[in-house]
């Protein structure tokens, strides 16, 4: 198949310890085409759904990126880190053992519907053309503009102090790391994001996904066969 004629959407179940850019690079080799983008960056520690747009599907990249997301995650109370997640350096430790389930639920309840969220310093948001994470590496702290975000719903799945497992459905541009940090601040003990998995983006979920290993080591024809065509994507989105 001529690589230029490949178009569609490929759903990847990203593993930990790789960037979204790493996945795109492997997909370019697997599909023998340069025209590939991704819809919504996942941090290296995060796993789950990464949508790749191939060929003509790159024209709907912005459309797919703007859709709601669902995540399953866990936060650890009592420790803050410089990245707001488990990959960072611990900055402060406080005792969280006396917190009650009611207090934790009340803290989560503060973040429903529309509210303003400050993005983490370690993020891809740019300041004068430079990504903030590069400035953070230089030890710089830049004031970030709060962004209007939306939480459509959340569920606390398990509380086993200091760890709280949760599921959240949120808008585009929502930082789950900031969410974990903010909940920790309300509780007065601090918190960081321990794990994160994206399970849904718009109408796409992990059901039709392939793993990074399948992408990297699978037959190119098999990888191509797992792609969703543009008409399929249109039907799935109800467009």
N, C-alpha and C positions, 0 to 999 in steps of 0.2 A: 504493500500500500504506500502510495506517495505520502510522505510525512506532512506535506502541505495541506493534504485533504482531510487530515485528522481533526475533528472538532467534537467537543462534548464536555461533559463534566465528570471528573473522576473523584470519588470519595475515598479519602485515605484515613485509616485509623492510625494516627501518629503515635509512635512510642516515645518514651522519655529520652532525655539527653541528646536531642537533636533540634535544630532550628527549623522553622517553616521553610526557610530558604534552602536548607539541606534537602528537604523532601522535593522541592521544585527541581533542584539540580539533578537528582536521581530520576525524576519523572521525565526530564528532557532527554536523558540518555535512553531510558526505557522505551520512550515513544518516538525517539529520533526527531524531535521537533523543538525549536527554541521558543515557540509561541505558547508559553504556559505561565499562568499567574495563580496566586492563591487568594482565597477570600477570608481574611481575618487571621492575623498572626496568632500562633500559639507559642507561649514561652517554652524554652527548652525542657523545663521540668513538667510541663503540662502534656497530657495525652489526649487522644480522642480525635474527633472529627475535624479534618482539614479538607476544605473543598478546593480542588484544582480545576481551573478553567483552561481548556485547550483549544487552540485555533480560533475559530469564529466565536466560541463561547467567551473569549476574553472581553467581548463587547458588553456582556452582561455582568462583568465582574463587580462593578459598583452596585448594581441592583442586588446581587446575591450577598454582598458584604453588608448591606444596610438592614438585613433581616434580623429578627430576634434570635437570641442564643439561649441554650440551656446547658448548665454545667452541674456536675456532681463534684463536690469538693470537701475538704476538711481543713479546719483551722486549729492551730494550737494556741491556747491561752497562756499568758504568763511570759511570753518571749516576743520581743520585737526585733526585726532584722532590718538592715539598710536597704534591702530589696523588697521588703514586705512578704517575702516567701522563704521557703526552707533552704534556698540556694545561697542566701545572703549571710552576712556576718551578724551574729547576735549583738544587739546594741544595749538592750536592757532586759533584765529578768525580774519578774515580780511574782508573788505568790497568788495563785488562782484557786487554791484548794477550797476556800470557803464560799465560793460562788454557788448559788442555787440555780436549779433548772429554770425557775421563774425569772430570775434576773437575766439569764442568758436569752430566754425567749423575748423578754421585754427589749433587750438590746437589738435583736434581729428585727423586731417590730418597728424600730425607728427608721428602717430603710425599706419603705414600700412606696409604690407609685413613683411620682416625679421627685427628684431631689438633686442637689448639686454635689458632685464628687470631684475631689482633687486627685488627678492621676499620680501614680508613683514617680519618683525621680528616675528610677531605672525603667524607662519606657522608650518607645520609638518615636514619641512626639518630638517635633523639631522646634528648636529655639534658634532663630536666625540661620536656618538651614542645617543646623547640627543636631543629631538625635540626642535627647536628654541622657540616654545611658552612657554616651561617650563623655559627656560633661561630668556625669556621676563618677565615672572611672578616674577622672582627673581630680576628684575630691570636691567638685563644685556642687552647690545646692542652689537651684534656680526656683524662683517663685512660679508655681504653676497655676494657670487659670482654671478655676472650678468649671466642670462641664455638667450640663443638664443630662441626667441619665434616668432610666426608668426600670423599676423592678415590677414585673407582672405578677410574680408570685414566688414564694419560697417554701421550703419544707425542712424542718430539722429532723434528720434521719436517726441520729444517735448522739447522746451526750455521755461521754466518759472522760470527765475532767482529767487532764487539760485539753482533750481533743473533742471537737464538735464536728460531726458530719452533717452536710446539708446539700440540698438541691435548689438551684435558683434559675429562674427564667428572667432574662434581662434584655435590655436594648443593646444595639450596636454601640461600641465605644465604652462599654462598662468594664471597669477593671476589678476583677474578683480579688486581686491582691489588696487593693485599696479598701474594698468591702471588709475583708478580714481585719485589716489594720484599724478601720474606723469602729468596728464592733469591739475590738480590744480596748480602744480608747474610751468608749462609753462605759465599759465594764471596769475601767480603771486599772487593769492589769496588763494591758497590751496584748497583741496577738499577731501571728503571721500565718500566711497560707501554707498549709502542710502538703496538700496534694490537690490536683485539679484535673478534671477530665471533661472535655466538651462532648456532649451526647447528642446535641441537635443544633441545627442552624436553619431557620426558616422551616421548610418542609423536608429538609434532608436530615437523615439520622444515620446511625452506624450500620444499619441492616444491609445496605448495599455497598459497604466499604470494603477495601482490601487493606491488608497490613503493609507497613513499610517494607517488610521482608519480602512479601509477595511482589511488591513493586520493583524492588531491587534485583531479586533473583528469578522472578517469574518470566515465562516466555512473553515476548512483546505482543504476540497475537492474543494471548490470554488476558494480558493487561488491557489491551484495546477493547476486548469483548466485554470487559466489566464497566466500560464507560457508559454514561447516560447520554443519549443523543439529545440534541437541542429540542426536538419535538417532545421527547420524554420529559425533559426538564420543564418545558412549558406546561405540559399536562399536570405534572406533579405540583407545580406552583399554582395551578388553577388560573393561569394567565390566558 
